[in-house]
Amino acid sequence: MKADTFNIIQRLFDTSQMILKIPVYQRNYDWTEGNVRRLLEDVENVIKNKQQYFIGAIVYMESDNNDLGMPEFLIIDGQQRITTLTILLQALKDLCVQSDQQVLEMIDSLLTNKYSSDEYKIKLKPIKSDNIR
């Protein structure tokens, strides 16, 4: 196993094609409104103060599943934060005005694999019980 430090936003919320998979043995998404509110306040402070923010350790392992034609990362620790950031990006996308097509496309490229089949279209693959439509 290799430990490394990197910018989570640049690495996991990239416009390149990839799958971020939450393994089945991980707990369900269970962040409360308080957890989300603290994260949003932190994001707001980062924007206002133009400073860096340590979101916490994210532990992942690159999967050996080469059948996808793109890298697959198994999220071992940090799935609650990654899932919350994904929900936040989707909410921002939903709030964008249709006339701002460039912003919509940019956010969409962070959330989806544009040229993939429906099965791999969404980058974040939660555990089955969290993937109820």
BELWOVEN-V475178 format. One record per residue. N is the residue number from 0. RES is the residue in one letter. PSI is psi in whole degrees, 0 to 359 (999 if undefined). OMEGA is omega in degrees with one decimal (NA if undefined). BURIAL is + if it has 24 or more other C-alpha atoms within 12 Angstrom, else -. Layout:
<<N:RES:PSI:OMEGA:BURIAL> <N:RES:PSI:OMEGA:BURIAL>>
This chain:
<<0:M:142:-178.4:-> <1:K:128:175.8:-> <2:A:142:-177.6:-> <3:D:159:176.3:-> <4:T:136:179.1:-> <5:F:169:177.3:-> <6:N:113:-174.8:-> <7:I:320:-178.6:+> <8:I:314:-179.7:-> <9:Q:327:-174.0:-> <10:R:310:-174.1:-> <11:L:335:175.5:+> <12:F:68:-177.9:+> <13:D:160:179.2:+> <14:T:353:179.6:-> <15:S:163:-178.4:+> <16:Q:127:178.8:+> <17:M:165:174.2:+> <18:I:131:172.9:+> <19:L:106:-172.6:+> <20:K:130:173.7:+> <21:I:115:-178.5:+> <22:P:154:-175.4:+> <23:V:335:-177.8:-> <24:Y:355:178.3:-> <25:Q:156:-179.9:-> <26:R:161:176.3:-> <27:N:159:174.2:-> <28:Y:123:-175.9:+> <29:D:23:178.1:-> <30:W:139:178.6:-> <31:T:173:176.7:-> <32:E:324:178.6:-> <33:G:318:177.1:-> <34:N:313:-178.2:-> <35:V:318:-180.0:-> <36:R:318:178.6:-> <37:R:317:178.6:-> <38:L:315:179.8:+> <39:L:322:176.5:-> <40:E:320:177.1:-> <41:D:316:178.7:-> <42:V:317:178.3:-> <43:E:317:178.6:-> <44:N:322:178.0:-> <45:V:316:-179.9:-> <46:I:314:-178.7:-> <47:K:317:-174.6:-> <48:N:358:179.3:-> <49:K:53:-179.9:-> <50:Q:167:177.7:-> <51:Q:162:-177.5:-> <52:Y:131:176.3:-> <53:F:109:-176.0:-> <54:I:351:-178.8:-> <55:G:171:-179.0:-> <56:A:136:173.0:-> <57:I:123:179.4:+> <58:V:126:-179.3:+> <59:Y:164:176.8:+> <60:M:133:177.0:-> <61:E:130:-178.1:-> <62:S:155:175.1:-> <63:D:5:-177.9:-> <64:N:94:-178.4:-> <65:N:359:-178.2:-> <66:D:344:-174.5:-> <67:L:335:-175.5:-> <68:G:12:177.6:-> <69:M:159:-179.7:-> <70:P:146:175.7:+> <71:E:126:-179.8:+> <72:F:126:175.7:+> <73:L:121:-178.1:+> <74:I:109:-176.7:+> <75:I:319:177.9:+> <76:D:137:-179.9:-> <77:G:8:-176.3:+> <78:Q:329:179.2:+> <79:Q:317:179.8:+> <80:R:317:179.8:+> <81:I:318:178.9:+> <82:T:317:179.5:+> <83:T:318:177.8:+> <84:L:324:177.2:+> <85:T:317:177.3:+> <86:I:319:178.2:-> <87:L:315:177.9:-> <88:L:319:178.2:+> <89:Q:320:178.1:+> <90:A:318:176.7:-> <91:L:319:177.9:-> <92:K:316:179.7:+> <93:D:330:-178.9:-> <94:L:345:-179.2:-> <95:C:143:176.5:-> <96:V:136:-178.9:-> <97:Q:334:-178.7:-> <98:S:344:178.8:-> <99:D:68:-174.6:-> <100:Q:325:-178.5:-> <101:Q:316:178.8:-> <102:V:317:177.8:-> <103:L:316:-179.8:-> <104:E:322:179.2:+> <105:M:313:179.3:-> <106:I:318:179.3:+> <107:D:323:179.7:+> <108:S:337:176.0:+> <109:L:333:-174.5:+> <110:L:336:-172.8:+> <111:T:160:171.6:+> <112:N:97:-169.9:+> <113:K:321:-172.6:-> <114:Y:15:-178.2:-> <115:S:165:175.3:-> <116:S:166:-178.9:-> <117:D:324:-178.1:-> <118:E:327:-177.3:-> <119:Y:14:-177.9:+> <120:K:313:-179.0:-> <121:I:128:-175.6:+> <122:K:318:-177.4:+> <123:L:121:178.3:+> <124:K:99:-179.8:+> <125:P:172:174.5:+> <126:I:158:-170.7:-> <127:K:315:-176.6:-> <128:S:339:175.5:-> <129:D:356:-175.4:-> <130:N:25:178.7:-> <131:I:130:-177.1:-> <132:R:999:NA:->>
